[in-house]
């Protein structure tokens, strides 16, 4: 069977099994089967009520405990899960006779030391506070440019017309993608991000493979150009200068920065804006003090994080919270549920940018895989929120919010807003 068809079939069967088990009441399946339009937090609470670690019939373990999530993320005896044959791009996928690099499976996001350490170190310098200071002015300029474009319209889509445009521009600049290629870069980014939750059919699988193939060709060409003209201060120039770095590692590392830094940040901006639209007292504070944007972004990361969960597997058979866990058994660490653990956060379901312990949240994970772009994401989120409400202090929801069709990534796909109306519209969530 051709690998594309085999992968699509496996993914389709996987989804059928999840649906069947959800109907039978299996907590893991219920979680994976939540409609992205529904509020997932009551389901997380039902898992919490069942115990610190919940064994499910699907062979997956679940935890909503902040303490256990943090412990396992920092435990060197556990590592990330690799989807293997269930990945939409497994190691056998070839397009035009060439194997495709998998942007997630082959990146350092799911690799273990020493490879993880070696690859993360190569790109870490771009994410230090010093490196970021240089980028703040650029991000503020990009925010103002996009707000200029929507200012005359009266209504616009806060996600498509604004939030989605800021991070892609920032990553393109970081990687050193020439301006003429930004539109194609945004298209590849969207194709990769859409596949994060798996692909639904053969058509989507083929579209993903075609986008990856195009992106790889673009990167091969960009790397060749950077090798001919070295010395640039962008990430691709730096990676191209490492002769000992394999083509696969270079491509996977570059693609990881695009995948990890794109949709997550779009949803941080969208979720923070939703929080301000839904909390008049937060809006009043933000208007009086634009510096309050940092606290709003941080509390949004806790209260409604863009990445809802991650997975860890033990390298050896072990015992966790009194439960025997076989080697390689996946434990779903429900980061969004951990962020509302009453053992850590007082009145956890309340949105409160003033809470003192907000930084205890796990929205950026913990341990060696702690989000490399956390400071960049915070800076982008706060700059976007400050700019948005400074420009449009009376911004209001102007139609129903459509949620992203995703369970891992939580946020709005469409958020219509009006800039110059006096009447406040209720924020209504709809099904896409
Ligand atoms: C609000 C925005 C963001 C959120 C919520 C987020 C969340 C996360 C999480 C939860 C992880 C760890 C997953 C795990 O432990 O299994 C992670 C890893 C990572 N993130 Fe982010 N991220 C965001 C923005 C960014 C940005 C802007 C970049 C860079 C441009 C970035 C780059 C990375 C990288 C490279 C990793 C892998 C780190 C490693 O494995 O060592 N992220 N992110």
Boltz pocket constraint, residues with backbone or C-beta under 6 A from the ligand:
constraints:
  - pocket:
      binder: B
      contacts: [[A, 80], [A, 108], [A, 109], [A, 110], [A, 120], [A, 171], [A, 256], [A, 257], [A, 258], [A, 260], [A, 261], [A, 262], [A, 264], [A, 265], [A, 268], [A, 305], [A, 306], [A, 307], [A, 310], [A, 311], [A, 362], [A, 363], [A, 364], [A, 365], [A, 366], [A, 368], [A, 369], [A, 370], [A, 371], [A, 372], [A, 373], [A, 374], [A, 376], [A, 377]]
      max_distance: 6.0
